[in-house]
Amino acid sequence: MLYKIVRNEQIGPDYFLLEVFAPHNYNRVRPGNFFHFKLSSQGFDPLLRRPLSIHDVNYQKKRWVFLYRVVGRGTSILADFKEGTEVDILGPLGNSFTLTQNKEVTLLGGGMGIAPIYYLLKQIYKDCRVNVFIGAKSKNEFMYLYNKISELGVAVNYATIDGSSGFKGTVLDIWKSKGLRGDYLYSCGPEPMLKEIQKIATKKNMSGEFSLEERMGCGIGVCLSCVCQTKSGNKRVCKEGPVFSLEEVVFND
């Protein structure tokens, strides 16, 4: 389906904020859902769509909001799309995070895993005690999100690999330094990060969910290009996921 871009603004080094006008189904989105963008205006180059997790929903203006980083040819093409451009988008796709209440929850976002954390936080911060941890290579990569979370009145614990701001290290390093708080964990980020969180959660008897980052061909469960191993057999990240329970996924050593 075609949707009109109403904003595609660079907000940091290689980081862009994209807003799409979705007048008829803007309110169908749940935290953790993703969308599949077709970036070829003509023909089939690039052939595959690109998945973007939902970052926020502007209910007043009926917009979907996405935070993305330019890392390759597909996202470079997306960054060149101008306001008013119509883009072919499938979604919302996949499952979503389970929303909890009356718990102390911890949200961990690393790298581009920080993008879906915000919309999830907006859904739960009034009903839970929340601890937010985000990490990136440098300060400029997350200041937009830091400011957005702070506007909610939620404290943010942040780390940078280069030590340009906050705790010097990874998001896991700062989480460990704070005492591994939280009854329920939500996380999104690169696989090594999620694998370590799974180990820690198992030892500390913590429960929760994480969202897997994976390359996807079709986005609707047909091509099987995004299959991951779980304790109950292989599952498709785009269909049964991208959100899985912390103990469910089997990571390769």
C-alpha positions as CSV (number, residue, x, y, z in Angstrom):
1,M,0.0,0.0,0.0
2,L,1.2,3.5,-0.8
3,Y,1.8,6.0,2.0
4,K,3.0,9.6,1.8
5,I,6.2,10.7,3.5
6,V,5.6,13.9,5.5
7,R,9.1,14.1,7.1
8,N,12.5,12.5,6.4
9,E,15.0,14.6,8.4
10,Q,18.6,13.9,9.4
11,I,18.9,14.3,13.2
12,G,22.4,13.0,13.7
13,P,25.4,11.4,12.0
14,D,23.8,9.0,9.5
15,Y,20.6,9.0,11.6
16,F,17.2,10.0,10.2
17,L,13.7,10.5,11.5
18,L,11.0,9.4,9.0
19,E,7.3,10.2,9.4
20,V,4.6,8.6,7.2
21,F,1.0,9.7,7.0
22,A,-1.3,6.7,7.7
23,P,-4.8,8.1,8.0
24,H,-6.8,4.9,8.0
25,N,-4.7,2.4,10.1
26,Y,-2.3,4.5,12.1
27,N,-3.7,3.2,15.4
28,R,-3.2,-0.5,14.6
29,V,0.4,-0.5,15.5
30,R,1.8,-2.2,18.7
31,P,5.2,-1.9,20.3
32,G,7.6,-4.3,18.5
33,N,5.8,-4.4,15.2
34,F,7.8,-3.7,12.1
35,F,7.1,-2.4,8.5
36,H,8.6,-3.5,5.2
37,F,9.6,-0.7,2.8
38,K,9.9,-1.1,-0.9
39,L,12.7,1.2,-2.0
40,S,12.8,0.6,-5.8
41,S,10.6,3.2,-7.5
42,Q,10.8,1.3,-10.8
43,G,11.7,-2.3,-11.5
44,F,13.3,-4.6,-8.9
45,D,16.5,-2.8,-7.8
46,P,17.0,-3.1,-4.9
47,L,15.0,-6.4,-5.0
48,L,14.3,-6.9,-1.3
49,R,12.3,-4.6,0.9
50,R,13.9,-3.2,4.1
51,P,12.4,-3.7,7.5
52,L,12.0,-0.8,10.0
53,S,10.7,-1.2,13.5
54,I,8.1,1.2,14.7
55,H,9.7,4.0,16.8
56,D,6.6,6.0,17.7
57,V,3.0,6.8,16.6
58,N,1.7,10.3,16.4
59,Y,-2.0,9.7,17.1
60,Q,-3.0,13.4,16.7
61,K,-1.5,13.7,13.3
62,K,-2.1,10.1,12.3
63,R,1.5,9.3,11.5
64,W,3.9,6.4,11.9
65,V,7.4,7.4,13.0
66,F,10.6,5.6,12.3
67,L,14.2,6.1,13.4
68,Y,16.8,4.6,11.1
69,R,20.5,4.8,10.4
70,V,22.0,4.8,6.9
71,V,24.2,1.7,6.7
72,G,23.9,0.5,3.1
73,R,22.4,1.0,-0.2
74,G,18.8,0.5,0.8
75,T,18.8,3.0,3.7
76,S,20.8,5.4,1.5
77,I,18.0,5.4,-1.0
78,L,15.5,5.9,1.8
79,A,17.4,8.9,3.1
80,D,17.0,10.6,-0.3
81,F,13.2,10.3,-0.3
82,K,11.6,13.7,-0.1
83,E,8.6,15.0,1.7
84,G,5.5,14.2,-0.4
85,T,7.1,11.0,-1.9
86,E,4.7,8.0,-1.8
87,V,6.4,4.8,-0.7
88,D,5.1,1.2,-0.8
89,I,4.9,-0.2,2.7
90,L,3.7,-3.5,4.2
91,G,2.6,-3.4,7.8
92,P,2.3,-3.5,10.6
93,L,3.9,-6.9,10.6
94,G,5.1,-9.4,13.2
95,N,4.1,-9.8,16.8
96,S,4.6,-7.3,19.6
97,F,5.9,-6.9,23.2
98,T,3.7,-8.0,26.1
99,L,2.7,-4.9,28.1
100,T,3.1,-5.3,31.8
101,Q,1.7,-3.4,34.8
102,N,2.7,-2.9,38.4
103,K,6.2,-4.2,38.0
104,E,9.7,-2.8,38.0
105,V,10.8,-3.2,34.3
106,T,14.1,-2.6,32.6
107,L,14.4,-1.5,29.0
108,L,17.8,-2.2,27.3
109,G,18.6,-0.8,23.9
110,G,21.9,-1.1,22.1
111,G,22.8,0.4,18.7
112,M,19.8,0.6,16.4
113,G,18.0,-1.4,19.1
114,I,17.2,1.9,20.7
115,A,14.7,2.7,18.0
116,P,11.7,0.5,19.1
117,I,12.4,1.1,22.8
118,Y,10.7,4.5,22.8
119,Y,7.2,3.4,21.7
120,L,7.3,0.5,24.1
121,L,8.3,2.9,26.9
122,K,5.4,5.2,26.1
123,Q,2.9,2.4,26.6
124,I,4.2,1.2,30.0
125,Y,5.9,4.0,31.9
126,K,2.8,5.2,33.7
127,D,1.9,1.8,34.9
128,C,5.3,0.5,35.9
129,R,8.6,1.5,37.6
130,V,10.9,1.8,34.7
131,N,14.7,1.7,34.3
132,V,16.0,2.7,30.9
133,F,19.4,1.8,29.6
134,I,20.6,2.8,26.1
135,G,24.0,2.5,24.5
136,A,25.8,3.6,21.4
137,K,29.2,4.2,19.9
138,S,29.2,8.0,20.7
139,K,27.0,10.7,22.2
140,N,25.6,12.0,18.9
141,E,24.0,8.7,18.1
142,F,21.4,8.8,20.9
143,M,20.9,12.4,22.0
144,Y,17.6,12.6,20.1
145,L,16.2,9.6,21.9
146,Y,17.7,10.7,25.2
147,N,15.9,14.0,25.0
148,K,12.6,12.3,23.9
149,I,12.7,9.9,26.9
150,S,13.6,12.7,29.3
151,E,10.5,14.7,28.1
152,L,8.4,11.8,29.6
153,G,10.0,12.4,32.9
154,V,11.9,9.1,32.8
155,A,15.5,9.0,33.9
156,V,17.9,7.5,31.2
157,N,21.1,5.6,32.0
158,Y,23.3,5.8,28.9
159,A,26.7,4.6,27.8
160,T,29.0,5.3,25.0
161,I,31.8,3.1,23.7
162,D,34.1,6.1,23.1
163,G,33.3,7.7,26.4
164,S,32.0,10.9,24.8
165,S,29.2,11.1,27.3
166,G,27.8,9.1,30.2
167,F,29.2,5.8,31.2
168,K,32.1,4.6,29.1
169,G,31.3,1.1,27.9
170,T,28.4,-0.8,26.6
171,V,24.8,-0.7,27.6
172,L,25.4,-4.0,29.4
173,D,28.3,-2.6,31.3
174,I,26.2,0.3,32.7
175,W,23.3,-2.1,33.5
176,K,25.7,-4.3,35.5
177,S,27.1,-1.3,37.3
178,K,23.6,-0.4,38.5
179,G,23.0,-3.8,40.0
180,L,21.0,-5.6,37.2
181,R,17.7,-4.1,38.3
182,G,14.3,-5.1,37.1
183,D,11.6,-7.8,37.5
184,Y,10.9,-7.9,33.8
185,L,13.3,-7.1,30.9
186,Y,12.7,-5.7,27.5
187,S,15.6,-5.5,25.1
188,C,16.6,-4.9,21.5
189,G,20.0,-4.8,19.9
190,P,22.7,-6.8,18.2
191,E,22.8,-10.6,18.8
192,P,25.9,-10.7,21.1
193,M,24.1,-8.2,23.4
194,L,20.9,-10.3,23.5
195,K,22.9,-13.5,24.1
196,E,24.6,-12.0,27.1
197,I,21.3,-10.7,28.5
198,Q,19.9,-14.2,28.1
199,K,22.8,-15.6,30.2
200,I,22.4,-13.0,32.9
201,A,18.6,-13.4,33.0
202,T,19.0,-17.2,33.4
203,K,21.4,-16.8,36.3
204,K,19.3,-14.2,38.0
205,N,16.0,-15.9,37.4
206,M,14.7,-12.9,35.4
207,S,12.0,-13.0,32.8
208,G,11.3,-10.8,29.8
209,E,11.3,-10.4,26.1
210,F,13.7,-9.2,23.4
211,S,13.3,-8.3,19.7
212,L,15.6,-9.9,17.2
213,E,17.3,-8.0,14.5
214,E,17.3,-10.1,11.3
215,R,17.5,-9.7,7.5
216,M,14.2,-10.5,5.9
217,G,13.2,-11.4,2.4
218,C,9.4,-11.3,2.2
219,G,8.5,-10.1,5.7
220,I,5.3,-12.3,5.8
221,G,6.8,-15.8,6.6
222,V,6.9,-17.3,3.1
223,C,10.6,-17.2,2.1
224,L,12.1,-18.6,5.4
225,S,15.1,-16.4,5.1
226,C,14.9,-15.2,8.7
227,V,14.4,-18.5,10.6
228,C,15.9,-18.7,14.1
229,Q,16.4,-21.6,16.4
230,T,14.2,-21.8,19.5
231,K,13.7,-24.5,22.2
232,S,10.4,-25.4,20.4
233,G,11.9,-25.7,16.9
234,N,12.7,-23.2,14.2
235,K,10.6,-20.1,14.0
236,R,10.4,-17.2,11.6
237,V,11.5,-13.8,13.0
238,C,9.1,-11.9,10.7
239,K,6.1,-14.0,11.6
240,E,6.4,-15.7,15.0
241,G,8.7,-12.8,16.0
242,P,10.4,-10.5,16.0
243,V,9.6,-10.5,19.8
244,F,10.5,-13.7,21.7
245,S,10.7,-14.6,25.4
246,L,14.2,-14.3,26.9
247,E,14.6,-18.0,27.4
248,E,13.1,-19.1,24.1
249,V,15.8,-18.4,21.5
250,V,18.8,-20.7,21.1
251,F,21.9,-18.8,20.1
252,N,24.8,-20.4,18.4
253,D,28.1,-20.5,20.3
